[in-house]
């Protein structure tokens, strides 16, 4: 789970497949991100002008958004958007609440084969919805060439449509939209978006990371809606989305099969009493063990849980103090606040229907402080999800432990959601590992 300086909050995203789609455009089937001129609209205007002449021309409204950039039309039959990242569920279950949002691609769509259905239950005071990154690495994007969001929607009641922008963790900027029993086109100009959090600054369209649809504030109970043909619209034909320079925030990854694990046995390093997490509905760690895989040059950390694995997200860290000095490094932000680490292994993300999306990597303390949780060395991290004996099992290159022969490694593990920390093992001191 990320530190407070880079953590997502208040219905943010986030987020969590091994090869991420990077950059603002993708080739081949992702050409739908290219600008599309609405020839059908022009034809309609031309025909109307011929039929009605000067009277129609005097009363016509200015054309709105004749050019568009597709975010997702769902015609590929999955939740992966044009950016290369996917629509993910964002609800207060990420924070220990009871609201949930289930996402699936349905048939038919508004005027096509597919749409995205979002359904679930929202608790009183909670939130639930679907969000997607506008860049393949979830970096901030500049939308100043565009004027608003346009999509087709059906469902029941009032929802919220908008963006998440600003310096991390960011703020939500939303506008109410009405969903009815029939498919309806919904248009929301950026000028109509309002901050949902107190004290949030005015929206900066140069810093947008995510687009989302959510239940409205104050709603409770079952909800069910569908969206299709999601796009950003503009009046100018040269409008483009500009990706800002920033660390990769999210990648796509898949869990590894259990066959990757060494035969064992694993050595237990620390234990932790059950039911001592911050939130009762979030994962609760009970033990930390290690197993070396000399044949493949890996070391595996097994973090056992008191209950079942979560369904919609995962969240686990292994913090490593490698230099033998417990006083230097970055202070841990969980329960065990006296612990300082030199390197941090992170695996947390949201399910996408084809894997997960979020952070998976090893970062030095300075990189974590700068918000680059995936790290810069390209060290491969594997995660195995053991549902039979509930545990997150994290594999890293043995070389990531360093080469200092004398000092034992001090470490701790932590679990939570893709959004927040919940429990450490151990809660005080450190587990010790000989190299």
N, C-alpha and C positions, 0 to 999 in steps of 0.2 A: 504494500500500500504506500502511496507516495507521501512525502512530507507535506506539511501544511502549505509551504510555499509553492508547491506544484500540484496540490490536490484539487480534484474537481469537486464541486459542491452545489447544493441547492437544485438538484435535478440536472446537473451537468452530464456531460458525457465523459464519456469516455471512452474510456474505454479501455478488443484485445485478442493464421496461416503463416508460415515461416517466411515466405517471400512477400514483402509489402509492395503495394503499388505506389511508387513514389512520383512526385511531380504533379503538376496540375492536369496533364493530359495523358491518355494512354492510346496506343495504336490499335489498329484493327477494329474489333468489335466495339471499342470505346470511342469511336468517332462521333457518337451522339453528343459528346461534350462540345463539339464544334458548333459555331453559330449557324442557326437554321433560319432562312428567310421564309416568312409565312406567306407563300404565294396564294394559298387558299383565301386568306384574309384580303389580299389585294384584289383577287378576282371578285370577291363578294362586294367590295367597295365599288369596283368598276361597274358591275351589273346594277347595283343600287343607284349609282349616279345616272346611268343611262335611263333607268325606269322612272326616276323621280325628278331628275333635272335640278334646277336652281332651288326649289323648295327644300328638297332633302339636303342640298349642300349648305343652305343657310342655317339649318337646325342640327347638323351632325355634330357629334362630340369628337374631340381629338382622339386619334388612334392611340391606344395604350399598349405598349409592349409588343410591337410588331416583330421583334427579334427575341430569341430565347436561347438559353443554354440549359440543356436537360440535366437535371440532377439524377432522376431515375424514372424510367417508364415501366420497369419490372417485366419487360418483355423477354428477358433472358431466363425468367422463371425462378430467380433466386433473389436474395436480399442484397446482393452486391450492387452498389451504385456505380455511376459513371466515374467517380473519383478512384475506384478500386477498393475502397473500404465499404463496409456494410452497415445497413440499418441495425441498430441494437436497441434492446429494451432498457429504458431508464425509468426506474420507479424507486419509491422510498424503501423497498426491500434492500437496496444497496446500503442503506443507513440503519438497518435493523427494524424497519417498519414492516407493515403487512400488505402494502399495495404491491400488485404485480401487473406486468404487461407481457402478454404473449404475442409474438410476431410470426406470421406465416404468409407466404405468397399464395393467393387464391385465384380461381378462375370463375367467371371471366372478369376482365377489368372494365373500366368506364366505357371505352370504345375499342377495346383490344382484348388480348388473351389473358392478361394477368394484372393484378393489383396487389397491394400490401394490406393485409388485415391486421388490426391491432385491437386486442380484446383483453379483458382482465377485470380486476377488482381494485377500486381505490378506496382506501380507508379515510375516515374523517380527518381532514387536515393534511392528507397525503397527496401524492402526485404519481402519475404513470403515463408513459408515452413512448414514442419511437424517435430516435435521432440518428443522423448520419453526418460524417465528416465531409467537408467540401474539397479536401485535398487528400491525396493518397497516403500522406504521413500525418494527417490531422494538424498540419501547420496552419498558422493564421493566413487568411486570404483576403485580398482587397476586392470588395464588391462595389466600389464607387461607380463603376461603369453601368451598373444595373439599377433598376428602380424598385423592384419588389419581387415577391414570390407568387407563383401561380400554380395551382394544382386542381385536380378533381377529387371530390370527396363525397362520401355518403355515410350515414350513421344516425345517431340520435343526439340532440342537444348541442350545447355550446362547448367548443374545444378551444385550444390555443395553438397558434401557428407562429413560428418565429425563428430567431437566431440566438446563438451564444457567441459572445464576442468579448474583447478586452483582454488585458493581461491576465495570465493564469492566477487563480482558477477561473476567472471570467464571470460574466453575468448573463442572465437570460433576458431577452428583449422580445416580447410577445404581443400578439393582437388577438382578440376574440374572433372566432369564426363559427358559423352555424352549419351543422351537418343535418341533412334531412334524409328521408327514406330513399330518395332518388339521387342519382349522380348529379352533382352541381359543380360548376367551375367556381373556385374561390380565388380571389385576387387580393393580396395584401401588400400595399405600398410600404416600403421601408419607413416612410414618414409616419406610418400609423403604429409602429412598434414602440412599446413602452417597457421600461425596465420593471421587472417583477420584484426585485430586491430593494430594500431601503438603502439609500445612500449610494446607489449605483450611478456612475457617470452617464452622460448621454452616449448613445451607441456610436462607436467608431467603426465604420464600415470597412476600414482597412485591416481590422483585426478579427474577422469572423472565422471561426473554426467549424461550427456545427449548425445544422438546420434541423428543426424538430417540430413534431406535433404532439400535444400533450393534453391531458384532462385540464379543465379550468380550475382555478383556485376555489376551494369551498365545495367542490363536488364530492360525492361519496356514493359507493355502490358499484354495480356492474356497469361496464362500458364496452362498446363495440363499434368500431368505425373502420372504414377502408379509405385508402388514398391511392391516386394514380396520376401519371403524367406530371410529376413534380419538376418545376423548372424555375429559373431566374429569368425575369423578362427585362427588356431594355428597348428604348426607342431608337437608339443608334445602332447601326449595323456593324460597327467595329468594336462593340463592347467585348471585353474579355476579363477573365478572372485571373488575378495576379497573386501568385503564391509568395509569401514573405519569407525571408531568411530566418530560420529558427530550427532548433533541434527537432528530430523526429519525435512525435508524441505518441503515435500509435502505429502498430504493424499488425498484419494478420498472421496467425500461427495455428498449428494443429497439435494436439497432444500426441505423444509418442506411444506406441503399443507397449504392453508389459514385457514383450520379448526383448526389449532394449535393456531391461534390468539384469544385473549380474545375479548369479545363483545365490549369493549371500554367504554367510549370514550378515546382517547388519549389526553394528555395535551401538547400543543406546548411550547417548551422551547426556541427556537431561530429560526430566519429566516435569509435568505441570498439573496441578489439580484441575479436574473438570469444572465446568460451570463458573469460571472466573473471568470470562470475557466482558467487555464493556457493554455489548448488546447481546441479549439472549438468543436472538434469531440469526446471528452471524456465526461463522465457524469458530470453534473453540479448540485450541491446540492442547494436546495432552502429553506428547512425547516427541523428542528429536533423536534420530539415529543416523548413523553414517555407514556407507558401504563403498569400498574401493573396487573399481573395475580396472585392474591393471592391463587387461587385454586390450582395452580401448582407450586407456589413458584418461578415464573419467572418475569422478567421485560423485556419489549420490547421497543426497540428504532426504531422509524420510520424515515428514512432519505429520504425525498422526492426529486425528480429530476425534472429538467426543461424539459427534453425530454424523449424519450422512453428508456426502458431498453436495454442495449447492448445485442447482440445475442451470441457472442463467448466467453465472459468472464464477470466476475463481480469483483468489487473491492470496499470495504467499511471498514472503521475503526470507532470505538468509543473509544476515549481516555479519561481516568478517572483519576481525581485528587481526591483521597479519604481521605487524611489526613488533609485537611484544610490549608495546607501550599503551596501557589502558587509558592514558590521559589525553592522547592526541586523537586526531581524526574527527569525524562529524558525530555530533551527539544524536543518539537514536531518539525518535519522536514517539515511540510507543509507550508501553507500561514501564519497561526497563530503561528509564531515562538516564541512568548513570553510565550506560554502555556507550562506547564510542567505536565507530567502524571506519575502516580504510576502504573497503569495497562492499558493494551491495548487489546481491542477486535478486532480481525482481521478476515475478511472473504474475501478472494480474490482467484480467480482461473479461469481456462480455461475449457470450456465445453468439454466433452469427448464422447458425444453421449449417455451416460448413467448417466449423472450427471456432476459433476465438479471435478477438481483436483487442489490442491494448499494448502492454509493455512486456517484453521478454528480453532480458539481457543482463549484463554485468557492468556496473559503472563504478568508477572511482568516486571517492567522497566529493571531490571538486565538481565532477560531472553531475552528481546528484544535486548538489547545491545550485548548479546552473540550470537544473530542470531537464538534463539529458539522461533520463533513467535507463535508456537502452544501451548506453555506453558507446564507445567509439572504436573498440578493438576488434569487434566482430567475433567475439567468443561465443560459440554455439551453446545455447541453453536448451535442455530437453525437460519436458514435464510429463510424467505418467500419473494418471488419475486412478487411484485404487479404490473402487467402490465396494469391493468385498470386505476389506479391512480399511475403512475410510482413511485416506491419507493423500496428501500431495507429495510426490516423489520428484525431486529436482536434481537433474544431472548437469554438471559443469566440467569443463576440462580441468584435469588435475593441475595443469600449469597455472590456472587462475589463482591457486593458493599461494603462489610465490615460491621462492627458493631458500628462504632463511632457514637454516637447518636447526638452530638451537631453540628458538622461541616456539612454544606451542601456539596453535591458532586458538584465539578466543572467538566465540561466535554465539549468536542467538538466532532463532527463527520466529517468524510472526505470521499470523493468518488474519484474514478479514474478508472483505468483498473487493470487487474491482474499483471500489470507491474510497474505502476507509479501513484503517487498522482496527483490529478488535482484541487480539490476545498474543502475548509473547510466551516463548518457552526457551530459557527460564525467565521468570519475572524479575529476578535480581541476579547479580553476578554474571557469570558467563559459562557456557559449556566449553570444555577444553578438548582439542584435537591435536594429536601428534602428527607431524607431517609424514 
